Amino acid sequence: MSKCDISIQFENRESTFRSGDTVNGTVTIDVNKNVNCRALKIAGYWKTHGRGNRDSGRYGEKVVFEGDLIAGETQSYPFSIPIKDVPLTYHGKLINIDHYVDVRVDIPWGFDPKKRDDFIVLPGTDGNIVEPQQPDPDALGAQIGKSVGVVATIVFCLVGIFTLVYCVGFLFLAVGLLIGFFTFRKQLAERRLGEVKVVMDTSVIAPGDSLPISINFTPQKAGKINEVLATLTATETAVSGSGTNRSTYTNKIYNLPFNLKGPESFQAQQKVSFSGMLAIPDTDAYSFDTGDNEISWDLKIKIDVPMWPDWVQKVNLALVPRELLHRDSTAAEETPETTEAEPSLPLLEEESNVAQLAVLAGAASAPPVDPTPPATISEEQEPAAEPVEAVDAEPVDPEPATPTETPTEPAPVEPAKAAISLEETCQLLNESGHDTLDQARIMEAVAN
């Protein structure tokens, strides 16, 4: 029986990537006998594991080789797997999501050797944002549920009434009233509160964000409110087995209640508002649903009215990575850093800059200077110039040396090469956004 040794090497030794990246590496294969390989397949592979049934998916699969694998020869094959539209790495209590590089050698009429090495996928800017579906009270399922509730209420109440002579009659009556209460609780609450509207900017949230929420209604009657409570819940749901052996497991990751602020009492036909800020916890439990494994987020809002049925509504939420939800703002924040360049002209923000420009303006407005001193300066900058030999030719009176050195003493003479006119100076001030106060300070410096 032939033996096939497969090894996987990542270019990124930490084996950590972000969505939108490409996993690069090399697969090395050694065989002890010649083997006909129908296809050498390399792909990305994710799967769930935990309490629920396993879900999995392959992505970026490629066939990198077809032919004979020769014994004694080590053969290497590079691979590149783009990470797109896949769940992120997650480790929870009931659900775990992991990623692998999956290598399979398809051998005809034989066992297919395979090898998997895991890697980590962190949030990135790649992905699609999908608004969560909200429960529709007018949907067929909701109407059927309400109809079933009505029928069950009537049946249990009638059975309870006709069997009141027996103790079991009270039980049927209680069950019927309880079913009717939960079926019509929201409708009963709105008979006093009126139509209640939940106002949210979005149902897509990100870890560490804050989401403003407000509740508005115009009551039909005057009354009081104990509290308006909003509860943010994150839940892991795992389903194992099927049919009669089907089991469902749940784990609450977060259960965060907070009160919305508003009046304690209200008057009829006067609009009432409650508001608050929803703080999203910093977590990696992003929304995920494959049927048997689900990570869900929802917000349950309850208006507690004394001596009256409470108004309750649930809003489904979707938690996505900050990098994905705020990718536009992230790009906008990075733009100034890349577009910032060194200014071609100095900005007049400090006293020294103003003084320098004043010197330039003064140099521009000063009377013409004898061209001989600038020539002497250029000669000093170029030591190999001929005038140096002319000085050594004959004894020179020491007095002319003084005029030669005198122009080199005042430092402002050198910037005169780049001096600008007074009109150009004012134009520069206007273009750089400086006010008239800066201009006055410069003109005063020039005058002095």
C-alpha positions, 0 to 999 in steps of 0.5 A, spaced: 500 500 500 502 506 497 504 512 503 502 519 501 505 524 506 502 531 505 504 538 509 502 545 508 506 551 509 503 558 510 506 564 508 503 568 514 507 564 519 501 566 524 496 563 520 491 569 521 488 573 516 482 577 515 476 577 510 478 579 504 485 577 504 488 571 500 491 565 504 498 563 500 502 557 501 505 551 499 503 544 499 508 539 499 507 531 497 512 525 498 509 518 496 513 511 497 510 508 490 508 511 484 501 513 484 496 516 479 493 522 481 486 524 478 486 531 481 490 534 487 485 539 490 486 545 494 481 549 497 478 553 503 474 549 508 470 552 514 465 548 519 461 548 525 462 543 531 459 543 538 452 541 540 449 542 534 449 538 527 455 540 523 455 545 518 460 546 513 462 549 506 468 549 501 471 556 498 476 557 493 477 550 490 482 549 485 485 543 482 493 544 482 495 538 479 493 532 475 498 526 473 503 521 476 506 522 483 513 519 482 516 515 488 522 519 492 521 525 489 518 531 493 513 535 489 511 542 491 505 546 489 503 553 491 496 555 492 492 562 493 485 561 497 481 568 497 477 569 503 470 571 501 463 571 503 465 566 509 463 566 516 468 568 521 472 564 526 468 563 533 469 559 539 463 559 543 459 555 548 455 551 543 457 553 537 464 553 534 466 555 527 473 554 524 477 554 518 482 550 514 486 549 508 483 542 505 488 538 501 485 532 497 489 527 493 484 524 488 486 517 487 482 512 482 480 505 486 483 507 492 483 511 499 484 519 497 489 521 502 487 528 505 490 533 510 487 539 513 491 545 517 487 550 520 487 558 520 484 564 523 479 569 519 478 575 523 473 581 521 475 585 515 472 590 510 469 584 505 462 582 506 455 584 505 450 587 510 443 584 510 438 587 514 435 582 519 428 580 517 422 582 522 416 579 524 410 581 520 404 581 524 400 581 517 404 575 514 400 568 513 403 565 519 402 570 524 394 570 522 394 562 522 397 563 529 392 568 531 386 564 529 389 558 532 389 562 539 382 564 538 379 557 537 383 554 542 381 560 547 374 559 545 374 551 546 378 551 552 373 556 555 367 552 553 369 546 556 371 549 562 364 552 563 361 546 561 365 542 566 365 547 572 361 542 576 368 538 576 375 540 579 377 539 572 373 545 569 377 550 572 383 548 569 380 548 562 377 555 563 384 557 566 388 555 560 383 558 555 383 565 559 391 564 559 391 563 551 387 568 550 391 573 554 397 572 550 394 572 543 390 579 544 395 582 549 398 587 544 391 589 542 389 590 549 395 594 551 394 598 544 386 600 546 389 604 552 396 606 549 394 607 542 399 605 536 406 604 539 411 606 534 419 603 535 424 608 532 431 606 530 436 608 525 438 601 523 437 594 525 444 593 523 449 594 529 456 593 530 460 591 537 462 598 541 457 602 537 451 606 540 444 606 537 439 611 539 432 608 540 425 612 541 418 609 543 412 614 541 405 613 542 398 617 543 394 614 548 387 613 548 386 614 555 390 618 561 394 613 565 401 611 568 407 607 566 411 603 571 417 603 566 419 602 559 424 596 559 428 594 553 432 588 553 438 586 548 439 579 548 444 575 544 443 567 543 446 561 541 441 556 538 444 549 536 440 543 533 442 536 534 439 530 531 432 530 526 425 527 527 423 524 533 430 525 536 431 532 534 434 536 540 435 544 541 440 547 545 440 554 547 445 559 551 444 566 552 450 570 551 448 577 553 441 579 556 442 586 557 436 590 560 436 598 560 430 603 561 428 608 556 427 615 559 420 618 559 414 621 563 411 617 568 404 619 567 400 621 560 394 624 558 389 622 553 391 624 546 397 627 547 403 624 544 408 621 549 415 619 547 421 615 551 428 614 548 435 612 550 441 609 547 443 602 546 450 600 548 452 594 544 457 590 547 464 589 544 464 581 542 466 577 536 459 573 537 457 576 530 450 574 527 450 567 524 445 562 521 445 555 518 439 552 520 442 548 525 447 553 528 445 560 529 447 566 533 441 571 533 441 578 536 434 581 538 431 587 542 425 586 546 421 592 548 416 592 554 411 598 556 409 596 563 402 599 564 399 598 571 393 594 572 393 593 564 396 588 559 403 590 558 405 592 551 411 587 548 414 587 541 421 584 539 426 587 534 431 582 530 438 585 530 444 583 526 451 584 529 456 585 524 464 587 524 465 594 525 470 594 519 464 592 515 459 596 517 464 603 518 468 601 512 466 608 508 468 612 514 474 608 515 476 610 508 474 617 509 478 617 515 484 614 512 484 619 506 486 625 509 493 622 512 494 620 505 493 626 501 496 631 506 503 633 503 508 638 505 506 645 503 510 648 498 510 655 502 510 656 509 504 657 513 504 664 517 501 661 523 507 663 528 511 669 529 517 667 526 514 665 520 510 672 519 517 675 521 520 671 515 515 673 510 516 681 513 523 680 511 522 677 504 517 683 503 522 688 506 528 685 501 523 686 495 521 693 497 529 695 498 533 700 493 537 696 488 544 693 491 550 694 487 551 687 484 558 686 486 557 683 493 552 678 490 557 676 485 562 676 491 557 671 495 557 666 489 564 666 488 565 664 496 560 658 494 565 656 489 572 656 491 575 654 484 573 661 481 578 665 478 577 672 482 581 668 488 587 668 484 586 675 482 587 677 489 593 673 490 596 676 484 598 683 487 599 686 494 592 688 495 590 694 500 587 691 506 582 697 506 578 694 500 577 687 504 572 691 508 567 692 503 568 685 500 566 682 507 561 687 509 555 684 504 556 677 507 555 680 514 547 681 514 544 674 513 537 677 509 541 678 503 542 671 502 534 670 501 534 676 496 535 670 491 528 668 492 525 675 494 518 676 492 514 683 491 510 686 496 504 685 491 505 677 491 506 677 499 499 680 500 496 675 494 500 669 498 497 671 505 490 671 501 491 664 498 493 661 505 487 664 509 490 669 513 486 675 516 487 682 515 491 682 522 497 678 519 497 683 514 497 689 518 503 685 522 507 684 516 506 691 513 508 694 520 514 689 520 516 692 513 515 699 515 520 698 521 
